[in-house]
Amino acid sequence: MKYFNIEYISMATGLFLFLVGLWGIISQKNIIKIIISFSVLDTSIHLILVSIGYIRNKTAPIIDGVVSKTDAATKIVDPLPQALVLTAIVIGVGVTALMLTYALRMYSENKTLEINKYKSLKW
């Protein structure tokens, strides 16, 4: 059971979801499925960043009665990866909303979501 630490499981899950999202972006022809695959890929990157920032036997970066100011550097986790992931989640939601808006507009003009049917997008 030594090799089944939570950081390894979350890293492997993140890498698996990254590959699934990348495969979906490359292989799908439906625009909605491509957008969903992008969201899966985005979420996998968040999971990977959080698992990289995780340190075993450390606590949240809150200085209170449990963690004093003198030993805070040795007992808390770096909050930067968590802050980056929170920012990336907000940006990802905005980008996904923008992609869905473009998909809705493309559907209203061409009445299809199949990417091969759009002749105006070709060179």
C-alpha positions as CSV (number, residue, x, y, z in Angstrom):
1,M,0.0,0.0,0.0
2,K,3.0,2.2,0.1
3,Y,2.7,3.2,-3.6
4,F,-1.0,4.1,-3.4
5,N,-0.6,7.6,-1.9
6,I,-3.3,10.1,-2.7
7,E,-0.9,12.3,-4.6
8,Y,-0.1,9.5,-7.0
9,I,-3.7,8.6,-7.5
10,S,-4.7,12.2,-8.2
11,M,-1.8,12.7,-10.6
12,A,-2.6,9.5,-12.5
13,T,-6.3,10.6,-12.7
14,G,-5.3,14.0,-13.9
15,L,-3.0,12.5,-16.6
16,F,-5.8,10.1,-17.7
17,L,-8.3,12.9,-17.9
18,F,-5.8,15.0,-19.9
19,L,-5.4,12.2,-22.4
20,V,-9.2,11.7,-22.7
21,G,-9.7,15.4,-23.2
22,L,-7.0,15.6,-25.8
23,W,-8.3,12.6,-27.6
24,G,-11.8,14.2,-27.6
25,I,-10.6,17.5,-29.0
26,I,-8.7,15.7,-31.8
27,S,-11.1,13.0,-32.8
28,Q,-14.6,14.5,-32.4
29,K,-16.5,16.3,-35.3
30,N,-19.3,17.7,-33.2
31,I,-18.6,21.2,-31.8
32,I,-20.4,20.6,-28.5
33,K,-18.3,17.4,-28.0
34,I,-15.2,19.3,-28.7
35,I,-16.2,22.0,-26.1
36,I,-16.9,19.2,-23.5
37,S,-13.5,17.6,-24.3
38,F,-11.9,21.0,-23.8
39,S,-13.6,21.3,-20.4
40,V,-12.3,17.8,-19.4
41,L,-8.8,18.8,-20.4
42,D,-9.0,22.0,-18.5
43,T,-10.2,20.2,-15.4
44,S,-7.4,17.7,-15.7
45,I,-4.9,20.4,-15.7
46,H,-6.4,21.8,-12.5
47,L,-6.2,18.4,-10.9
48,I,-2.6,18.0,-11.9
49,L,-1.6,21.4,-10.5
50,V,-3.3,20.7,-7.2
51,S,-1.7,17.3,-6.9
52,I,1.7,18.8,-7.6
53,G,1.2,21.4,-4.8
54,Y,0.1,18.8,-2.3
55,I,2.6,18.0,0.4
56,R,1.9,15.1,2.9
57,N,1.5,15.9,6.6
58,K,1.2,19.7,6.0
59,T,-1.7,21.9,6.8
60,A,-3.7,24.7,5.1
61,P,-1.9,28.1,4.9
62,I,-3.9,29.5,7.8
63,I,-2.0,30.8,10.8
64,D,-4.1,30.1,13.9
65,G,-3.8,28.2,17.2
66,V,-2.6,25.0,15.5
67,V,0.2,26.7,13.5
68,S,2.1,29.5,15.2
69,K,4.0,32.3,13.4
70,T,7.4,30.8,14.3
71,D,6.9,27.4,12.7
72,A,4.6,28.3,9.9
73,A,7.1,27.8,7.1
74,T,7.7,24.2,8.1
75,K,4.0,23.2,8.7
76,I,2.0,24.8,5.9
77,V,1.5,24.1,2.2
78,D,2.4,26.7,-0.4
79,P,-0.9,28.5,-1.3
80,L,0.3,29.6,-4.8
81,P,-0.8,26.5,-6.7
82,Q,-4.3,26.7,-5.1
83,A,-4.6,30.4,-6.0
84,L,-3.5,29.6,-9.6
85,V,-6.1,26.8,-9.9
86,L,-8.9,29.1,-8.6
87,T,-7.9,31.7,-11.2
88,A,-7.7,29.1,-13.9
89,I,-11.2,27.8,-13.0
90,V,-12.7,31.2,-13.5
91,I,-10.8,31.7,-16.8
92,G,-11.9,28.2,-18.0
93,V,-15.5,28.9,-17.2
94,G,-15.3,32.2,-19.2
95,V,-13.6,30.5,-22.2
96,T,-16.2,27.7,-22.1
97,A,-19.0,30.2,-22.1
98,L,-17.5,32.0,-25.0
99,M,-17.1,28.7,-27.0
100,L,-20.7,27.8,-26.3
101,T,-21.8,31.2,-27.5
102,Y,-19.9,30.8,-30.7
103,A,-21.3,27.3,-31.2
104,L,-24.9,28.6,-30.7
105,R,-24.2,31.4,-33.2
106,M,-22.7,28.9,-35.7
107,Y,-25.7,26.6,-35.3
108,S,-28.2,29.4,-35.8
109,E,-26.6,30.4,-39.1
110,N,-25.8,26.9,-40.5
111,K,-28.3,24.6,-38.7
112,T,-25.6,22.0,-38.0
113,L,-22.9,21.3,-35.4
114,E,-20.7,19.0,-37.5
115,I,-17.4,20.7,-38.1
116,N,-17.0,19.1,-41.5
117,K,-20.1,20.8,-42.9
118,Y,-18.7,24.4,-42.4
119,K,-17.3,25.4,-45.8
120,S,-16.8,29.0,-44.8
121,L,-14.1,27.9,-42.2
122,K,-12.0,26.2,-44.9
123,W,-9.0,28.0,-46.5
